[in-house]
Amino acid sequence: MEFQLQQLAGNQFAYIYEQEGEKLAEITWQQNGQVMVMDHTYVSDKLRGQGVAKELLDQAAAYAREHDYKMDAVCSYVVAAFEKSNAYDDVKQ
Protein backbone atom coordinates (compact mmCIF):
# COMPACT_ATOMS: atom_id res chain seq x y z
CA MET A 1 0.00 0.00 0.00
CA GLU A 2 1.46 3.31 -1.05
CA PHE A 3 0.47 6.59 0.61
CA GLN A 4 0.76 9.89 -1.23
CA LEU A 5 1.88 13.03 0.58
CA GLN A 6 -0.36 15.95 -0.34
CA GLN A 7 -0.53 19.59 0.64
CA LEU A 8 -4.24 20.18 1.12
CA ALA A 9 -4.27 23.93 1.77
CA GLY A 10 -1.85 26.36 3.33
CA ASN A 11 -0.21 24.53 6.20
CA GLN A 12 -2.44 21.43 6.07
CA PHE A 13 -0.92 18.19 4.83
CA ALA A 14 -1.97 14.56 4.54
CA TYR A 15 -0.88 11.09 3.62
CA ILE A 16 -3.67 9.67 1.50
CA TYR A 17 -4.43 6.27 0.03
CA GLU A 18 -6.71 6.25 -2.98
CA GLN A 19 -7.85 3.44 -5.22
CA GLU A 20 -9.65 4.09 -8.49
CA GLY A 21 -10.25 7.71 -7.49
CA GLU A 22 -11.80 6.82 -4.12
CA LYS A 23 -10.12 7.99 -0.91
CA LEU A 24 -9.84 4.93 1.30
CA ALA A 25 -7.54 6.22 4.04
CA GLU A 26 -5.84 9.39 5.23
CA ILE A 27 -4.03 11.01 8.11
CA THR A 28 -3.96 14.80 8.21
CA TRP A 29 -2.06 17.44 10.12
CA GLN A 30 -1.49 21.16 10.44
CA GLN A 31 2.16 22.10 10.11
CA ASN A 32 2.96 24.72 12.76
CA GLY A 33 6.67 25.44 12.51
CA GLN A 34 8.49 22.31 13.66
CA VAL A 35 5.29 20.69 14.99
CA MET A 36 2.87 18.45 13.11
CA VAL A 37 -0.52 18.82 14.81
CA MET A 38 -2.09 15.44 14.02
CA ASP A 39 -5.79 16.24 13.69
CA HIS A 40 -7.55 13.47 11.75
CA THR A 41 -7.25 9.81 10.79
CA TYR A 42 -9.72 8.10 8.48
CA VAL A 43 -9.89 4.52 7.21
CA SER A 44 -12.72 3.30 4.99
CA ASP A 45 -14.83 0.36 6.13
CA LYS A 46 -13.29 -1.51 3.19
CA LEU A 47 -9.88 -1.42 4.91
CA ARG A 48 -10.73 -1.41 8.62
CA GLY A 49 -9.08 -4.02 10.79
CA GLN A 50 -6.06 -4.35 8.51
CA GLY A 51 -3.67 -2.05 10.39
CA VAL A 52 -3.98 0.76 7.84
CA ALA A 53 -4.33 3.52 10.47
CA LYS A 54 -1.07 2.37 12.08
CA GLU A 55 0.62 2.32 8.67
CA LEU A 56 -0.54 5.90 8.09
CA LEU A 57 0.75 6.98 11.50
CA ASP A 58 4.06 5.18 10.90
CA GLN A 59 4.41 7.00 7.56
CA ALA A 60 3.72 10.37 9.22
CA ALA A 61 6.17 9.55 12.02
CA ALA A 62 8.86 8.69 9.45
CA TYR A 63 8.18 12.05 7.79
CA ALA A 64 8.52 13.78 11.18
CA ARG A 65 11.83 12.02 11.86
CA GLU A 66 13.17 12.85 8.40
CA HIS A 67 12.45 16.56 8.93
CA ASP A 68 13.27 16.67 12.67
CA TYR A 69 9.65 17.56 13.53
CA LYS A 70 7.61 16.76 16.61
CA MET A 71 4.05 15.46 16.55
CA ASP A 72 1.24 16.86 18.70
CA ALA A 73 -1.54 14.27 19.07
CA VAL A 74 -5.02 15.79 18.73
CA CYS A 75 -6.76 13.04 16.77
CA SER A 76 -8.15 10.36 19.09
CA TYR A 77 -6.44 7.57 17.15
CA VAL A 78 -3.02 9.23 17.42
CA VAL A 79 -3.56 9.99 21.12
CA ALA A 80 -4.36 6.31 21.76
CA ALA A 81 -1.42 5.08 19.66
CA PHE A 82 0.99 7.37 21.51
CA GLU A 83 -0.32 6.09 24.86
CA LYS A 84 -0.11 2.40 23.88
CA SER A 85 3.35 2.39 22.31
CA ASN A 86 6.72 3.91 23.02
CA ALA A 87 7.63 3.59 19.31
CA TYR A 88 6.75 7.25 18.82
CA ASP A 89 8.46 8.69 21.92
CA ASP A 90 11.13 10.38 19.80
CA VAL A 91 8.54 12.40 17.85
CA LYS A 92 6.01 13.14 20.59
CA GLN A 93 5.75 16.75 21.56
N, CA, C and O of each residue as an XYZ file, in Angstrom:
372
protein
N       0.850     -1.176      0.000
C       0.000      0.000      0.000
C       0.896      1.241      0.000
O       1.791      1.382      0.834
N       0.639      2.111     -0.933
C       1.458      3.314     -1.048
C       0.627      4.546     -0.721
O      -0.448      4.753     -1.285
N       1.141      5.363      0.200
C       0.466      6.588      0.607
C       1.107      7.774     -0.106
O       2.327      7.838     -0.258
N       0.271      8.704     -0.537
C       0.757      9.893     -1.232
C       0.718     11.088     -0.285
O      -0.305     11.356      0.345
N       1.831     11.798     -0.190
C       1.883     13.028      0.585
C       1.246     14.136     -0.244
O       1.607     14.338     -1.403
N       0.295     14.856      0.357
C      -0.363     15.948     -0.344
C      -0.444     17.168      0.556
O      -0.668     17.057      1.761
N      -0.257     18.344     -0.054
C      -0.532     19.592      0.644
C      -1.970     19.942      0.314
O      -2.310     20.175     -0.845
N      -2.812     19.979      1.335
C      -4.240     20.181      1.118
C      -4.571     21.661      0.943
O      -5.287     22.040      0.016
N      -4.051     22.481      1.828
C      -4.274     23.935      1.768
C      -3.373     24.586      2.794
O      -3.290     24.137      3.937
N      -2.703     25.637      2.386
C      -1.854     26.364      3.331
C      -0.907     25.452      4.066
O      -0.012     24.854      3.470
N      -1.108     25.347      5.380
C      -0.207     24.533      6.204
C      -0.822     23.179      6.562
O      -0.386     22.541      7.521
N      -1.822     22.736      5.808
C      -2.439     21.433      6.074
C      -1.939     20.399      5.072
O      -1.951     20.615      3.860
N      -1.495     19.263      5.625
C      -0.915     18.187      4.829
C      -1.590     16.870      5.164
O      -2.273     16.752      6.181
N      -1.393     15.883      4.305
C      -1.970     14.564      4.543
C      -1.178     13.495      3.809
O      -0.552     13.746      2.780
N      -1.225     12.294      4.372
C      -0.883     11.094      3.623
C      -2.210     10.455      3.277
O      -3.051     10.230      4.148
N      -2.393     10.163      1.998
C      -3.672      9.673      1.504
C      -3.459      8.392      0.696
O      -2.483      8.251     -0.041
N      -4.405      7.464      0.861
C      -4.426      6.269      0.034
C      -5.716      6.285     -0.767
O      -6.813      6.312     -0.210
N      -5.563      6.269     -2.084
C      -6.712      6.250     -2.984
C      -6.620      5.037     -3.895
O      -5.535      4.567     -4.238
N      -7.783      4.552     -4.273
C      -7.846      3.443     -5.216
C      -9.000      3.743     -6.177
O     -10.146      3.924     -5.766
N      -8.664      3.790     -7.457
C      -9.645      4.090     -8.495
C     -10.402      5.383     -8.200
O     -11.619      5.453     -8.372
N      -9.671      6.404     -7.754
C     -10.248      7.712     -7.493
C     -11.016      7.845     -6.191
O     -11.552      8.915     -5.903
N     -11.082      6.783     -5.399
C     -11.798      6.817     -4.120
C     -10.788      6.891     -2.976
O      -9.860      6.086     -2.898
N     -10.986      7.875     -2.086
C     -10.120      7.994     -0.913
C     -10.514      6.919      0.086
O     -11.644      6.893      0.574
N      -9.564      6.025      0.388
C      -9.842      4.925      1.302
C      -9.205      5.118      2.671
O      -9.619      4.484      3.641
N      -8.198      5.992      2.758
C      -7.543      6.223      4.044
C      -6.745      7.521      3.988
O      -6.226      7.913      2.943
N      -6.664      8.177      5.152
C      -5.835      9.385      5.231
C      -5.504      9.706      6.673
O      -6.227      9.342      7.601
N      -4.387     10.399      6.832
C      -4.029     11.006      8.109
C      -3.637     12.439      7.780
O      -2.844     12.679      6.869
N      -4.196     13.391      8.525
C      -3.961     14.799      8.213
C      -3.344     15.521      9.400
O      -3.482     15.113     10.554
N      -2.657     16.613      9.071
C      -2.061     17.442     10.122
C      -1.895     18.879      9.654
O      -1.826     19.176      8.461
N      -1.833     19.753     10.649
C      -1.494     21.158     10.437
C      -0.009     21.290     10.764
O       0.443     20.836     11.815
N       0.733     21.903      9.874
C       2.163     22.104     10.114
C       2.343     23.471     10.756
O       2.148     24.501     10.110
N       2.713     23.475     12.023
C       2.957     24.716     12.764
C       4.431     24.766     13.133
O       4.840     24.241     14.169
N       5.226     25.400     12.278
C       6.669     25.443     12.505
C       7.235     24.041     12.472
O       7.110     23.335     11.471
N       7.861     23.636     13.574
C       8.487     22.309     13.665
C       7.543     21.266     14.253
O       7.978     20.169     14.604
N       6.254     21.593     14.366
C       5.294     20.690     14.992
C       4.202     20.300     13.998
O       3.590     21.151     13.353
N       3.975     18.993     13.894
C       2.874     18.448     13.109
C       1.715     18.206     14.079
O       1.791     17.320     14.930
N       0.649     18.990     13.951
C      -0.516     18.818     14.814
C      -1.435     17.800     14.137
O      -2.173     18.128     13.208
N      -1.373     16.571     14.621
C      -2.086     15.444     14.021
C      -3.565     15.547     14.378
O      -3.949     15.320     15.525
N      -4.410     15.897     13.371
C      -5.791     16.240     13.691
C      -6.861     15.289     13.157
O      -8.028     15.429     13.522
N      -6.502     14.328     12.306
C      -7.546     13.468     11.749
C      -6.946     12.198     11.156
O      -5.922     12.235     10.475
N      -7.595     11.092     11.424
C      -7.252      9.813     10.788
C      -8.548      9.186     10.308
O      -9.532      9.121     11.045
N      -8.538      8.727      9.070
C      -9.723      8.097      8.482
C      -9.308      6.831      7.747
O      -8.328      6.824      7.002
N     -10.066      5.759      7.966
C      -9.888      4.522      7.211
C     -11.278      4.035      6.806
O     -12.159      3.879      7.652
N     -11.464      3.801      5.526
C     -12.724      3.305      4.989
C     -13.074      1.954      5.604
O     -12.196      1.192      6.010
N     -14.371      1.675      5.662
C     -14.833      0.364      6.132
C     -14.207     -0.767      5.322
O     -14.015     -1.870      5.833
N     -13.892     -0.494      4.070
C     -13.293     -1.506      3.192
C     -11.922     -1.976      3.693
O     -11.490     -3.088      3.388
N     -11.242     -1.113      4.467
C      -9.878     -1.422      4.908
C      -9.754     -1.584      6.425
O      -8.679     -1.926      6.919
N     -10.812     -1.349      7.155
C     -10.729     -1.405      8.620
C     -10.292     -2.773      9.091
O     -10.621     -3.794      8.487
N      -9.535     -2.777     10.194
C      -9.080     -4.017     10.794
C      -7.845     -4.609     10.143
O      -7.443     -5.727     10.463
N      -7.238     -3.858      9.224
C      -6.057     -4.349      8.513
C      -4.773     -3.615      8.904
O      -3.728     -3.808      8.282
N      -4.856     -2.770      9.938
C      -3.667     -2.053     10.386
C      -3.317     -0.831      9.550
O      -2.199     -0.322      9.636
N      -4.259     -0.357      8.741
C      -3.978      0.762      7.843
C      -3.751      2.064      8.620
O      -2.875      2.850      8.260
N      -4.523      2.295      9.671
C      -4.331      3.516     10.466
C      -2.920      3.560     11.050
O      -2.279      4.611     11.054
N      -2.441      2.428     11.538
C      -1.075      2.369     12.079
C      -0.051      2.623     10.980
O       0.945      3.310     11.205
N      -0.292      2.071      9.786
C       0.624      2.321      8.669
C       0.670      3.810      8.331
O       1.739      4.356      8.057
N      -0.487      4.462      8.350
C      -0.536      5.902      8.094
C       0.256      6.664      9.154
O       1.050      7.548      8.832
N       0.034      6.313     10.416
C       0.750      6.984     11.498
C       2.248      6.724     11.390
O       3.049      7.634     11.600
N       2.632      5.502     11.067
C       4.057      5.182     10.900
C       4.675      6.014      9.768
O       5.807      6.482      9.880
N       3.924      6.190      8.685
C       4.413      6.999      7.560
C       4.595      8.453      7.998
O       5.608      9.076      7.680
N       3.621      8.989      8.725
C       3.715     10.367      9.215
C       4.870     10.512     10.210
O       5.573     11.522     10.200
N       5.066      9.513     11.062
C       6.169      9.555     12.025
C       7.518      9.520     11.302
O       8.452     10.213     11.705
N       7.624      8.727     10.249
C       8.858      8.689      9.455
C       9.124     10.056      8.822
O      10.265     10.513      8.765
N       8.066     10.697      8.353
C       8.182     12.054      7.787
C       8.668     13.026      8.863
O       9.535     13.861      8.605
N       8.106     12.913     10.071
C       8.524     13.776     11.177
C      10.003     13.562     11.504
O      10.741     14.524     11.713
N      10.424     12.324     11.548
C      11.826     12.015     11.855
C      12.752     12.565     10.772
O      13.804     13.132     11.071
N      12.357     12.394      9.531
C      13.168     12.849      8.404
C      13.388     14.364      8.429
O      14.439     14.857      8.020
N      12.373     15.094      8.918
C      12.452     16.560      8.925
C      12.730     17.141     10.311
O      12.705     18.358     10.495
N      12.998     16.261     11.290
C      13.275     16.670     12.671
C      12.100     17.459     13.257
O      12.291     18.480     13.917
N      10.872     16.962     13.001
C       9.655     17.561     13.530
C       9.186     16.783     14.752
O       9.599     15.647     14.985
N       8.326     17.412     15.512
C       7.614     16.755     16.609
C       6.156     16.618     16.196
O       5.682     17.328     15.310
N       5.455     15.705     16.843
C       4.045     15.465     16.548
C       3.210     15.739     17.797
O       3.497     15.224     18.878
N       2.181     16.552     17.632
C       1.236     16.857     18.701
C      -0.041     16.068     18.409
O      -0.703     16.308     17.399
N      -0.383     15.139     19.282
C      -1.539     14.265     19.067
C      -2.824     14.968     19.474
O      -3.033     15.264     20.650
N      -3.689     15.235     18.492
C      -5.016     15.790     18.734
C      -6.076     14.756     18.355
O      -7.058     14.571     19.074
N      -5.875     14.102     17.249
C      -6.765     13.044     16.766
C      -6.813     11.911     17.796
O      -5.779     11.515     18.333
N      -8.004     11.397     18.068
C      -8.149     10.361     19.095
C      -7.340      9.099     18.777
O      -6.826      8.452     19.689
N      -7.224      8.745     17.499
C      -6.436      7.569     17.147
C      -4.968      7.779     17.493
O      -4.331      6.893     18.061
N      -4.432      8.943     17.154
C      -3.016      9.230     17.417
C      -2.767      9.311     18.921
O      -1.753      8.809     19.407
N      -3.675      9.933     19.655
C      -3.558      9.990     21.122
C      -3.450      8.577     21.682
O      -2.564      8.288     22.487
N      -4.354      7.701     21.255
C      -4.360      6.314     21.758
C      -3.087      5.573     21.357
O      -2.518      4.840     22.166
N      -2.639      5.756     20.126
C      -1.422      5.076     19.659
C      -0.204      5.540     20.449
O       0.657      4.731     20.797
N      -0.130      6.832     20.733
C       0.992      7.368     21.511
C       0.984      6.806     22.926
O       2.043      6.542     23.496
N      -0.214      6.620     23.499
C      -0.316      6.085     24.860
C       0.037      4.602     24.921
O       0.621      4.147     25.905
N      -0.309      3.844     23.882
C      -0.112      2.400     23.875
C       1.310      1.967     23.541
O       1.739      0.881     23.929
N       2.044      2.820     22.816
C       3.348      2.390     22.306
C       4.402      3.443     22.557
O       4.139      4.642     22.471
N       5.612      2.975     22.874
C       6.722      3.915     23.018
C       7.476      4.095     21.701
O       8.510      4.762     21.666
N       6.967      3.504     20.622
C       7.632      3.592     19.314
C       7.673      5.021     18.779
O       8.468      5.334     17.893
N       6.822      5.881     19.317
C       6.748      7.255     18.820
C       7.326      8.273     19.813
O       7.205      9.481     19.608
N       7.952      7.782     20.881
C       8.460      8.690     21.919
C       9.385      9.762     21.365
O       9.397     10.889     21.861
N      10.163      9.419     20.338
C      11.127     10.384     19.800
C      10.465     11.515     19.023
O      11.091     12.551     18.798
N       9.216     11.339     18.609
C       8.544     12.396     17.846
C       7.391     13.045     18.612
O       6.803     14.017     18.137
N       7.065     12.519     19.785
C       6.006     13.139     20.585
C       6.429     14.529     21.043
O       7.585     14.779     21.383
N       5.453     15.413     21.039
C       5.748     16.748     21.561
C       5.516     16.760     23.049
O       5.706     17.790     23.695
